[in-house]
């Protein structure tokens, strides 16, 4: 798992060795944390305290379409491996000691094409990640296991 945040819309995503997740708020310092709300979609009525995407999606883009999308480019906070995110909608699960609840699947948008200069929006249909609510906060690190709560 990799961890990325950014303080505001259109700013580059920054990788982290750890992140503090705050229940009902978001990831400390991230653009979608309540009180910051400087993300492109902050005004949308949706829970987006933390966002996840599968690394398998990135590998499929490279394998099937010869498009390399690095973890800091996809604009999601956590890049997971071996976790079918579609199955976590409406369910609580742990990332290390943190408890998240899967909200809705994320929709791909043309914004990702604009900032990456890659034509990937349509290719990410049904694979664009998962928006989550933080039920119980704490600190996470790359490599923390992801499992049902």
Backbone as a printed PyTorch tensor [residue, N CA C, xyz], in Angstrom:
tensor([[[  0.8550,  -1.1730,   0.0000],
         [  0.0000,   0.0000,   0.0000],
         [  0.9020,   1.2380,   0.0000]],

        [[  0.5130,   2.2220,  -0.7790],
         [  1.2050,   3.5110,  -0.7210],
         [  0.2110,   4.5670,  -0.2530]],

        [[  0.7440,   5.6490,   0.3060],
         [ -0.0740,   6.7150,   0.8890],
         [  0.3040,   8.0330,   0.2190]],

        [[ -0.7100,   8.7640,  -0.2670],
         [ -0.4740,  10.0600,  -0.9070],
         [ -1.5280,  11.0690,  -0.4630]],

        [[ -1.1090,  12.2990,  -0.3020],
         [ -2.0290,  13.4040,  -0.0210],
         [ -1.5350,  14.6290,  -0.7840]],

        [[ -2.3690,  15.6390,  -0.7840],
         [ -1.9710,  16.9390,  -1.3120],
         [ -2.7630,  18.0030,  -0.5730]],

        [[ -2.1750,  19.1600,  -0.3250],
         [ -2.8760,  20.1810,   0.4510],
         [ -3.9670,  20.9230,  -0.3080]],

        [[ -3.9580,  20.8440,  -1.6520],
         [ -4.9650,  21.5820,  -2.4110],
         [ -5.1500,  20.9970,  -3.8040]],

        [[ -6.2540,  21.3710,  -4.4300],
         [ -6.5560,  20.9110,  -5.7860],
         [ -5.4160,  21.2760,  -6.7330]],

        [[ -5.1460,  20.3850,  -7.6490],
         [ -4.1470,  20.5490,  -8.7060],
         [ -2.7070,  20.5330,  -8.2290]],

        [[ -2.4790,  20.5550,  -6.9310],
         [ -1.1050,  20.4470,  -6.4200],
         [ -0.6540,  18.9970,  -6.5580]],

        [[  0.6320,  18.7760,  -6.7360],
         [  1.1200,  17.4020,  -6.8550],
         [  0.8300,  16.5880,  -5.5890]],

        [[  0.5560,  15.3160,  -5.7770],
         [  0.3890,  14.4040,  -4.6520],
         [  1.7680,  14.1040,  -4.0740]],

        [[  1.8170,  13.9650,  -2.7490],
         [  3.0630,  13.7200,  -2.0360],
         [  2.9590,  12.3660,  -1.3370]],

        [[  3.9760,  11.5190,  -1.4860],
         [  4.0020,  10.2260,  -0.8220],
         [  4.4140,  10.3650,   0.6300]],

        [[  3.9100,   9.4490,   1.4720],
         [  4.1970,   9.4930,   2.9070],
         [  4.5700,   8.1100,   3.4320]],

        [[  5.4070,   8.0910,   4.4530],
         [  5.7450,   6.8650,   5.1660],
         [  4.7160,   6.5510,   6.2450]],

        [[  3.8700,   7.5230,   6.5480],
         [  2.7850,   7.3430,   7.5020],
         [  1.7960,   8.4830,   7.3230]],

        [[  0.5770,   8.2790,   7.8080],
         [ -0.4310,   9.3380,   7.7390],
         [ -1.3600,   9.2010,   8.9350]],

        [[ -1.8190,  10.3460,   9.4270],
         [ -2.7720,  10.3700,  10.5340],
         [ -4.1730,  10.5340,   9.9530]],

        [[ -5.0310,   9.5540,  10.2200],
         [ -6.4230,   9.5940,   9.7670],
         [ -7.2900,   9.9790,  10.9520]],

        [[ -8.1270,  10.9990,  10.7580],
         [ -8.9550,  11.5460,  11.8280],
         [-10.4130,  11.2410,  11.5270]],

        [[-11.0680,  10.5110,  12.4350],
         [-12.4660,  10.1070,  12.2400],
         [-13.3460,  11.3170,  11.9930]],

        [[-14.1790,  11.2260,  10.9500],
         [-15.1120,  12.2930,  10.6170],
         [-14.4720,  13.5060,   9.9750]],

        [[-13.1610,  13.4770,   9.7460],
         [-12.4430,  14.6390,   9.2060],
         [-11.7350,  14.2910,   7.9020]],

        [[-10.7890,  13.3680,   7.9740],
         [ -9.9970,  12.9960,   6.8160],
         [ -8.5580,  12.7350,   7.1960]],

        [[ -7.6920,  12.7870,   6.2200],
         [ -6.2670,  12.5870,   6.4560],
         [ -5.6580,  13.9460,   6.7870]],

        [[ -4.9510,  14.0260,   7.8890],
         [ -4.3370,  15.2860,   8.3100],
         [ -3.5410,  15.8860,   7.1560]],

        [[ -3.8640,  17.1190,   6.7920],
         [ -3.1560,  17.8370,   5.7390],
         [ -3.6630,  17.6100,   4.3310]],

        [[ -4.6340,  16.7080,   4.1520],
         [ -5.1240,  16.4440,   2.7990],
         [ -6.1900,  17.4570,   2.3950]],

        [[ -6.3360,  17.6630,   1.1130],
         [ -7.2530,  18.6550,   0.5660],
         [ -8.7120,  18.3970,   0.8950]],

        [[ -9.0950,  17.1640,   1.2010],
         [-10.4980,  16.8700,   1.4910],
         [-10.7980,  16.7560,   2.9780]],

        [[ -9.8180,  16.9970,   3.8260],
         [-10.0840,  16.9750,   5.2670],
         [-11.0300,  18.1280,   5.5950]],

        [[-12.0520,  17.8410,   6.3650],
         [-13.0010,  18.8950,   6.7350],
         [-12.2460,  20.0100,   7.4410]],

        [[-12.5690,  21.2200,   7.1010],
         [-11.8330,  22.3570,   7.6310],
         [-10.8000,  22.8450,   6.6390]],

        [[-10.3880,  21.9700,   5.7310],
         [ -9.4730,  22.3730,   4.6540],
         [-10.2970,  22.5240,   3.3870]],

        [[-10.9290,  21.4340,   2.9460],
         [-11.8550,  21.4220,   1.8130],
         [-11.3900,  22.2620,   0.6270]],

        [[-10.1810,  22.0130,   0.1750],
         [ -9.6760,  22.7410,  -0.9870],
         [ -9.5490,  21.8390,  -2.2070]],

        [[-10.2050,  20.6810,  -2.1630],
         [-10.1540,  19.7550,  -3.2820],
         [-11.1050,  20.1570,  -4.3890]],

        [[-10.8610,  19.6590,  -5.5620],
         [-11.6980,  19.9570,  -6.7210],
         [-13.1570,  19.6140,  -6.4630]],

        [[-13.4070,  18.5260,  -5.7280],
         [-14.7780,  18.0690,  -5.5000],
         [-15.2480,  18.3170,  -4.0640]],

        [[-14.6250,  19.2320,  -3.3520],
         [-15.0060,  19.5110,  -1.9690],
         [-16.4720,  19.9030,  -1.8310]],

        [[-17.0180,  20.6090,  -2.8030],
         [-18.4040,  21.0870,  -2.7120],
         [-19.4220,  19.9730,  -2.9700]],

        [[-18.9800,  18.8360,  -3.4830],
         [-19.8960,  17.7270,  -3.7620],
         [-20.3240,  17.0630,  -2.4560]],

        [[-21.6210,  16.7830,  -2.3010],
         [-22.1080,  16.1500,  -1.0660],
         [-21.7840,  14.6580,  -1.0470]],

        [[-20.5810,  14.3300,  -0.6470],
         [-20.1430,  12.9450,  -0.6720],
         [-19.0890,  12.7490,   0.4070]],

        [[-19.0500,  11.5740,   0.9770],
         [-17.9930,  11.2680,   1.9350],
         [-16.7420,  10.9040,   1.1570]],

        [[-15.6860,  11.6450,   1.4090],
         [-14.4300,  11.4250,   0.7050],
         [-13.2930,  11.7000,   1.6790]],

        [[-13.4380,  11.1670,   2.8990],
         [-12.4130,  11.4110,   3.9160],
         [-11.1010,  10.7310,   3.5630]],

        [[-11.1930,   9.6110,   2.8810],
         [-10.0090,   8.9250,   2.3570],
         [-10.4540,   8.1660,   1.1060]],

        [[ -9.5950,   8.1480,   0.0880],
         [ -9.9220,   7.4680,  -1.1570],
         [ -8.8880,   6.3850,  -1.4340]],

        [[ -9.3580,   5.2920,  -2.0200],
         [ -8.4910,   4.1510,  -2.3050],
         [ -8.6140,   3.7700,  -3.7730]],

        [[ -7.5660,   3.1670,  -4.3040],
         [ -7.5800,   2.5980,  -5.6430],
         [ -6.6870,   1.3580,  -5.6320]],

        [[ -6.9990,   0.4020,  -6.4860],
         [ -6.2400,  -0.8500,  -6.5670],
         [ -5.0270,  -0.6920,  -7.4770]],

        [[ -3.8680,  -1.1410,  -7.0150],
         [ -2.6750,  -1.1130,  -7.8650],
         [ -2.8840,  -1.9970,  -9.0930]],

        [[ -3.7470,  -2.9980,  -8.9790],
         [ -4.0340,  -3.8550, -10.1290],
         [ -4.6410,  -3.0560, -11.2890]],

        [[ -5.3650,  -1.9870, -10.9560],
         [ -5.9020,  -1.1080, -11.9940],
         [ -4.7630,  -0.4260, -12.7480]],

        [[ -3.7590,   0.0350, -12.0160],
         [ -2.6080,   0.6900, -12.6400],
         [ -1.8280,  -0.3100, -13.4930]],

        [[ -1.7050,  -1.5290, -12.9860],
         [ -0.9980,  -2.5690, -13.7490],
         [ -1.7590,  -2.9270, -15.0200]],

        [[ -3.0850,  -2.9470, -14.9540],
         [ -3.8910,  -3.2380, -16.1490],
         [ -3.7570,  -2.1310, -17.1950]],

        [[ -3.6960,  -0.8770, -16.7530],
         [ -3.4800,   0.2250, -17.7010],
         [ -2.1630,   0.0440, -18.4480]],

        [[ -1.1260,  -0.3190, -17.7150],
         [  0.1840,  -0.5200, -18.3390],
         [  0.1720,  -1.7330, -19.2670]],

        [[ -0.3890,  -2.8290, -18.7960],
         [ -0.3900,  -4.0760, -19.5620],
         [ -1.2820,  -3.9940, -20.8060]],

        [[ -2.4990,  -3.4820, -20.6390],
         [ -3.4930,  -3.5340, -21.7090],
         [ -3.4990,  -2.3130, -22.6210]],

        [[ -2.9790,  -1.1820, -22.1190],
         [ -3.0720,   0.0600, -22.8950],
         [ -1.7440,   0.7970, -23.0150]],

        [[ -0.6800,   0.2010, -22.4610],
         [  0.6470,   0.8180, -22.5020],
         [  0.6430,   2.2280, -21.9110]],

        [[ -0.1480,   2.4220, -20.8310],
         [ -0.2220,   3.7090, -20.1450],
         [  0.2940,   3.5190, -18.7240]],

        [[  1.3470,   4.2360, -18.3910],
         [  1.9010,   4.1640, -17.0400],
         [  1.2850,   5.2870, -16.2120]],

        [[  0.5900,   4.8960, -15.1490],
         [ -0.0070,   5.8420, -14.2120],
         [  0.5850,   5.5350, -12.8500]],

        [[  1.4830,   6.3920, -12.3970],
         [  2.1510,   6.1750, -11.1230],
         [  1.2100,   6.4810,  -9.9540]],

        [[  1.4680,   5.9020,  -8.7720],
         [  0.5880,   6.1190,  -7.6200],
         [  0.3700,   7.5900,  -7.2440]],

        [[  1.3220,   8.4500,  -7.4910],
         [  1.1110,   9.8640,  -7.1610],
         [  0.2840,  10.5920,  -8.2200]],

        [[ -0.0050,   9.9400,  -9.3550],
         [ -0.7570,  10.5890, -10.4260],
         [ -2.2640,  10.3670, -10.3570]],

        [[ -2.7300,   9.3010,  -9.7420],
         [ -4.1480,   8.9580,  -9.8380],
         [ -5.0430,   9.7450,  -8.8890]],

        [[ -4.4850,  10.5290,  -7.9910],
         [ -5.2260,  11.4380,  -7.1140],
         [ -5.9860,  10.7400,  -5.9890]],

        [[ -5.7240,   9.4700,  -5.7190],
         [ -6.3280,   8.7600,  -4.5930],
         [ -5.3110,   8.7300,  -3.4570]],

        [[ -5.8130,   8.5730,  -2.2280],
         [ -4.9200,   8.6000,  -1.0650],
         [ -4.1570,   7.3040,  -0.8420]],

        [[ -4.8460,   6.1700,  -0.9800],
         [ -4.2120,   4.8850,  -0.7060],
         [ -4.2600,   4.0090,  -1.9470]],

        [[ -3.1330,   3.4290,  -2.2900],
         [ -3.0640,   2.4830,  -3.3880],
         [ -2.9100,   1.1050,  -2.7620]],

        [[ -3.8930,   0.2410,  -2.9790],
         [ -3.9400,  -1.0690,  -2.3290],
         [ -3.4960,  -2.1780,  -3.2760]],

        [[ -3.2470,  -3.3500,  -2.7040],
         [ -2.9450,  -4.5430,  -3.4950],
         [ -3.7260,  -5.7090,  -2.9010]],

        [[ -4.2720,  -6.5480,  -3.7810],
         [ -4.9870,  -7.7590,  -3.3740],
         [ -6.2250,  -7.4840,  -2.5220]],

        [[ -6.8580,  -6.3310,  -2.7480],
         [ -8.0820,  -5.9780,  -2.0150],
         [ -9.1210,  -5.5450,  -3.0470]],

        [[-10.1600,  -6.3660,  -3.3000],
         [-11.1970,  -5.9790,  -4.2610],
         [-12.0950,  -4.8850,  -3.6630]],

        [[-11.8040,  -3.6520,  -4.0100],
         [-12.4800,  -2.5060,  -3.3990],
         [-13.9820,  -2.4840,  -3.6550]],

        [[-14.4220,  -2.9690,  -4.7980],
         [-15.8620,  -2.9870,  -5.0930],
         [-16.6320,  -3.7780,  -4.0400]],

        [[-15.9870,  -4.7470,  -3.4160],
         [-16.6410,  -5.5770,  -2.3970],
         [-16.7370,  -4.8760,  -1.0470]],

        [[-16.0900,  -3.7410,  -0.9010],
         [-16.0750,  -3.0390,   0.3870],
         [-17.1190,  -1.9240,   0.4860]],

        [[-17.8990,  -1.7130,  -0.5520],
         [-18.9610,  -0.7040,  -0.5020],
         [-19.9340,  -1.0780,   0.6120]],

        [[-20.1720,  -0.1520,   1.5380],
         [-21.1050,  -0.3710,   2.6360],
         [-20.5690,  -1.2290,   3.7660]],

        [[-19.2970,  -1.5890,   3.7030],
         [-18.7170,  -2.4570,   4.7350],
         [-17.6160,  -1.7300,   5.4930]],

        [[-17.4290,  -2.1310,   6.7440],
         [-16.3290,  -1.5960,   7.5330],
         [-15.1310,  -2.5210,   7.4080]],

        [[-13.9480,  -1.9050,   7.3490],
         [-12.7150,  -2.6770,   7.2380],
         [-11.5840,  -1.9170,   7.9010]],

        [[-10.5430,  -2.6430,   8.2310],
         [ -9.3810,  -2.0650,   8.9120],
         [ -8.2210,  -1.8750,   7.9430]],

        [[ -7.5340,  -0.7750,   8.1460],
         [ -6.2300,  -0.5480,   7.5350],
         [ -5.3170,  -0.3630,   8.7320]],

        [[ -4.5440,  -1.3840,   9.0580],
         [ -3.8190,  -1.3580,  10.3250],
         [ -4.8360,  -1.2940,  11.4550]],

        [[ -4.7200,  -0.2860,  12.3140],
         [ -5.6600,  -0.1240,  13.4290],
         [ -6.7990,   0.8390,  13.1160]],

        [[ -6.7810,   1.4600,  11.9610],
         [ -7.8090,   2.4110,  11.5570],
         [ -9.0130,   1.6460,  10.9950]],

        [[-10.2200,   2.1210,  11.2850],
         [-11.4190,   1.4990,  10.7270],
         [-12.0420,   2.4590,   9.7230]],

        [[-12.2430,   1.9730,   8.5030],
         [-12.8720,   2.7380,   7.4350],
         [-14.2020,   2.0890,   7.0810]],

        [[-15.0800,   2.8780,   6.4700],
         [-16.3170,   2.3430,   5.9240],
         [-16.3820,   2.7270,   4.4580]],

        [[-16.5410,   1.7160,   3.6170],
         [-16.6220,   1.9620,   2.1850],
         [-17.8960,   2.7060,   1.8440]],

        [[-17.7480,   3.8070,   1.1400],
         [-18.8950,   4.5880,   0.6710],
         [-19.2250,   4.1690,  -0.7500]],

        [[-19.2600,   5.1330,  -1.6340],
         [-19.5670,   4.8150,  -3.0260],
         [-18.2830,   4.6310,  -3.8190]],

        [[-18.4230,   3.9140,  -4.9260],
         [-17.3040,   3.7920,  -5.8480],
         [-17.0550,   5.1520,  -6.4770]],

        [[-15.8130,   5.4550,  -6.7120],
         [-15.4450,   6.7400,  -7.2820],
         [-15.6890,   6.7250,  -8.7860]],

        [[-16.1050,   7.8510,  -9.3200],
         [-16.3320,   7.9930, -10.7610],
         [-15.0950,   8.5920, -11.3980]],

        [[-14.6600,   8.0540, -12.5220],
         [-13.5670,   8.7090, -13.2310],
         [-14.0860,   9.9960, -13.8740]],

        [[-13.2060,  10.9570, -14.0310],
         [-13.6240,  12.2160, -14.6480],
         [-12.5280,  12.7300, -15.5710]],

        [[-12.8880,  13.6610, -16.4010],
         [-11.9400,  14.2230, -17.3720],
         [-10.8190,  15.0210, -16.6930]],

        [[-11.0280,  15.4020, -15.4520],
         [ -9.9990,  16.1260, -14.6990],
         [ -8.6990,  15.3160, -14.6600]],

        [[ -8.8200,  13.9940, -14.4750],
         [ -7.6260,  13.1460, -14.4220],
         [ -6.8790,  13.1730, -15.7510]],

        [[ -7.6040,  13.2140, -16.8600],
         [ -6.9580,  13.3280, -18.1760],
         [ -6.2240,  14.6600, -18.2870]],

        [[ -6.8680,  15.7150, -17.8000],
         [ -6.2960,  17.0560, -17.9160],
         [ -4.9850,  17.1720, -17.1280]],

        [[ -4.9690,  16.6950, -15.8840],
         [ -3.7660,  16.9040, -15.0800],
         [ -2.6440,  15.9160, -15.3790]],

        [[ -3.0060,  14.7110, -15.8800],
         [ -1.9560,  13.7340, -16.2040],
         [ -1.5000,  13.8250, -17.6530]],

        [[ -2.3130,  14.4810, -18.4900],
         [ -2.0440,  14.5410, -19.9400],
         [ -2.0700,  13.1370, -20.5550]],

        [[ -2.9000,  12.2540, -19.9300],
         [ -3.0700,  10.8870, -20.4180],
         [ -4.5670,  10.6490, -20.5980]],

        [[ -4.9320,   9.8880, -21.6040],
         [ -6.3420,   9.6040, -21.8590],
         [ -6.7120,   8.3250, -21.1230]],

        [[ -7.1650,   8.4850, -19.8730],
         [ -7.4420,   7.3230, -19.0280],
         [ -8.8450,   7.3200, -18.4290]],

        [[ -9.5430,   8.4340, -18.4890],
         [-10.8460,   8.5400, -17.8300],
         [-11.7690,   7.3860, -18.2030]],

        [[-11.9920,   7.1550, -19.4670],
         [-12.9070,   6.0950, -19.8970],
         [-12.3820,   4.7120, -19.5180]],

        [[-11.0620,   4.5630, -19.4600],
         [-10.4740,   3.2750, -19.1130],
         [-10.6510,   2.9460, -17.6310]],

        [[-10.9200,   3.9530, -16.8000],
         [-11.0880,   3.7510, -15.3650],
         [-12.5370,   3.5070, -14.9450]],

        [[-13.4440,   3.4100, -15.9080],
         [-14.8490,   3.1390, -15.5860],
         [-14.9430,   1.8730, -14.7370]],

        [[-15.6070,   1.9700, -13.6020],
         [-15.7890,   0.8710, -12.6360],
         [-14.4910,   0.4420, -11.9620]],

        [[-13.3990,   1.1790, -12.1390],
         [-12.1080,   0.8320, -11.5360],
         [-11.4180,   2.0700, -10.9810]],

        [[-12.1860,   3.1090, -10.6910],
         [-11.5890,   4.3840, -10.3090],
         [-11.4150,   4.5540,  -8.8070]],

        [[-11.7240,   3.5320,  -8.0260],
         [-11.4580,   3.6000,  -6.6010],
         [-12.7000,   3.6590,  -5.7460]],

        [[-12.4740,   3.8520,  -4.4530],
         [-13.5140,   3.8100,  -3.4450],
         [-13.3790,   4.9960,  -2.5100]],

        [[-14.4770,   5.7090,  -2.2890],
         [-14.5140,   6.7940,  -1.3090],
         [-14.9140,   6.2110,   0.0330]],

        [[-14.2460,   6.6270,   1.0980],
         [-14.4920,   6.0410,   2.4140],
         [-14.6530,   7.1040,   3.4960]],

        [[-15.3250,   6.6710,   4.5530],
         [-15.4690,   7.4430,   5.7820],
         [-14.5330,   6.8260,   6.8170]],

        [[-13.9180,   7.6720,   7.6320],
         [-13.0430,   7.1870,   8.6980],
         [-13.8940,   7.0120,   9.9520]],

        [[-14.0870,   5.7680,  10.3720],
         [-14.9080,   5.4500,  11.5360],
         [-14.0880,   5.5850,  12.8160]],

        [[-12.8890,   5.0330,  12.7980],
         [-11.9740,   5.1200,  13.9390],
         [-10.6010,   5.5060,  13.4130]],

        [[-10.1050,   6.6380,  13.8530],
         [ -8.8520,   7.1670,  13.3470],
         [ -7.6300,   6.5200,  13.9540]],

        [[ -6.4980,   6.9690,  13.4820],
         [ -5.2070,   6.4800,  13.9480],
         [ -4.1630,   6.7400,  12.8910]],

        [[ -3.0350,   6.0950,  13.0370],
         [ -1.9260,   6.2660,  12.1020],
         [ -1.7940,   5.0210,  11.2450]],

        [[ -1.6060,   5.2280,   9.9500],
         [ -1.3770,   4.1100,   9.0380],
         [ -0.0100,   4.2510,   8.3940]],

        [[  0.4910,   3.1150,   7.9300],
         [  1.7850,   3.0680,   7.2510],
         [  1.6930,   2.1310,   6.0470]],

        [[  2.5110,   2.3570,   5.0190],
         [  2.5360,   1.3950,   3.9140],
         [  2.8080,  -0.0010,   4.4720]],

        [[  2.1360,  -0.9700,   3.9250],
         [  2.3150,  -2.3340,   4.3940],
         [  1.3150,  -2.7550,   5.4590]],

        [[  0.5680,  -1.8020,   6.0270],
         [ -0.4690,  -2.1880,   6.9900],
         [ -1.4800,  -3.0970,   6.2880]],

        [[ -1.8970,  -4.1670,   6.9570],
         [ -2.8720,  -5.0710,   6.3410],
         [ -4.2510,  -4.4060,   6.2240]],

        [[ -4.9810,  -4.8070,   5.1990],
         [ -6.3670,  -4.3570,   4.9930],
         [ -7.2480,  -5.5910,   5.1160]],

        [[ -8.1800,  -5.5370,   6.0710],
         [ -9.0600,  -6.6860,   6.3020],
         [-10.3950,  -6.2330,   6.8460]],

        [[-11.4250,  -7.0510,   6.6660],
         [-12.7440,  -6.7040,   7.1870],
         [-12.6820,  -6.5120,   8.6940]],

        [[-13.4440,  -5.5420,   9.1870],
         [-13.4590,  -5.2420,  10.6330],
         [-14.3260,  -6.2400,  11.3710]]])
